[in-house]
Amino acid sequence: EPEVTQTPSHQVTQMGQEVILRCVPISNHLYFYWYRQILGQKVEFLVSFYNNEISEKSEIFDDQFSVERPDGSNFTLKIRSTKLEDSAMYFCASSEEGSSYNEQFFGPGTRLTVL
Amino acid sequence: AQSVAQPEDQVNVAEGNPLTVKCTYSVSGNPYLFWYVQYPNRGLQFLLKYITGDNLVKGSYGFEAEFNKSQTSFHLKKPSALVSDSALYFCAVRDRRDRDDKIIFGKGTRLHILP
């Protein structure tokens, strides 16, 4: 069964450093998402991406964040200058269509620890 | 604004007994409702969804959920629990009227099935 994959599984970085989190969505999916989950809190939407552009972003997704689909398979989340409060589990997701009733398929997550 | 409430942080059930994980939601319009499960070190796995039609929805691993519009609830159920059902369960909602891509998640309920 096709799966969303994410690398690395765990990333440790110093405050102020840039990090890039990588995701490979399911191959025939066209809509891509990033969510995050701070330890013990809700899963929160960050951004959605379709047709090589952001279609929606939350208030969390400020200028420090960017997303890119550099080739036909990868979908990346970049945090330009990490803050302590960016420490969280980051989940990538993809869906075949963007309709509201289509379920999103999630990757295993990348745990980001900012020191 | 959309929201999801999972009133129980943890639910303990003896193996073989029926289980219920509670979820209530709030949306402006009519909802699309989802349940996801998260096993340790794994991503969120889709279990089932309610779109329209029959209020009782059947999903993976023998789980089902009942949509109750008057109580704005979408409780997850299973007639006979297995130890392997132990995991973190997330209820989620999308508002049909929104063109938003995001799913709104509850905070999760940890299910412990006791052997």
Contacts between the chains, C-beta under 8 A, distances in Angstrom:
chain1	res1	chain2	res2	distance
A	4	B	43	6.7
A	6	B	43	7.7
A	9	B	41	7.8
A	31	B	101	6.9
A	33	B	101	6.8
A	33	B	102	7.6
A	35	B	105	7.9
A	41	B	107	6.8
A	42	B	105	5.4
A	42	B	106	6.9
A	42	B	107	4.8
A	42	B	108	7.6
A	43	B	44	7.3
A	43	B	90	6.5
A	43	B	105	4.0
A	43	B	108	7.8
A	44	B	105	7.6
A	45	B	101	8.0
A	45	B	102	3.6
A	45	B	103	6.8
A	45	B	104	7.4
A	48	B	101	3.7
A	48	B	102	6.7
A	50	B	101	8.0
A	55	B	101	5.9
A	56	B	100	5.9
A	56	B	101	4.9
A	56	B	102	6.5
A	58	B	102	7.1
A	91	B	43	6.2
A	91	B	44	6.6
A	93	B	44	7.7
A	98	B	101	6.0
A	100	B	32	5.2
A	100	B	94	4.6
A	100	B	95	7.6
A	100	B	96	5.9
A	100	B	98	7.1
A	101	B	32	4.9
A	101	B	49	6.9
A	101	B	51	4.6
A	101	B	94	7.7
A	103	B	34	6.2
A	103	B	46	4.5
A	103	B	49	5.8
A	104	B	46	7.6
A	104	B	103	6.3
A	105	B	46	6.6
A	106	B	36	7.3
A	106	B	43	4.0
A	106	B	44	3.9
A	106	B	45	7.3
A	106	B	46	8.0
A	107	B	43	4.8
A	108	B	41	6.7
A	108	B	42	5.4
A	108	B	43	4.2
A	109	B	43	5.8
